[in-house]
């Protein structure tokens, strides 16, 4: 079967992790493919769980901040939260 020691344990651990990874991908395959097809980003957050995000929301936020800055007569500036306004 498996040799005693760390090589045997590492081999078993690797096999189990691979099995869990394949099961996770199989569980979320349809949803992930759909999200990628329509241009969303997919972030794996745990076994069988994902965070799906439409990147157009970032553009909406940037446009809104730009409009507010223009209304107030300010120039564009860096805004916290990964979005430049």
Secondary structure in CASP SS format (residue, H / E / C, confidence):
PFRMAT SS
TARGET T0000
AUTHOR 0000-0000-0000
METHOD secondary structure of the structure
MODEL  1
X C 1.00
X C 1.00
X C 1.00
X C 1.00
X C 1.00
X H 1.00
X H 1.00
X H 1.00
X H 1.00
X H 1.00
X H 1.00
X H 1.00
X H 1.00
X H 1.00
X H 1.00
X H 1.00
X H 1.00
X H 1.00
X H 1.00
X H 1.00
X H 1.00
X H 1.00
X H 1.00
X H 1.00
X H 1.00
X H 1.00
X H 1.00
X H 1.00
X H 1.00
X H 1.00
X H 1.00
X H 1.00
X H 1.00
X H 1.00
X H 1.00
X H 1.00
X H 1.00
X C 1.00
X C 1.00
X C 1.00
X E 1.00
X E 1.00
X E 1.00
X E 1.00
X E 1.00
X E 1.00
X C 1.00
X C 1.00
X E 1.00
X E 1.00
X E 1.00
X E 1.00
X E 1.00
X C 1.00
X C 1.00
X H 1.00
X H 1.00
X H 1.00
X H 1.00
X H 1.00
X H 1.00
X H 1.00
X H 1.00
X H 1.00
X H 1.00
X H 1.00
X H 1.00
X H 1.00
X H 1.00
X H 1.00
X H 1.00
X C 1.00
X C 1.00
X C 1.00
X C 1.00
X C 1.00
X C 1.00
X E 1.00
X E 1.00
X C 1.00
X C 1.00
X C 1.00
X E 1.00
X E 1.00
X C 1.00
END
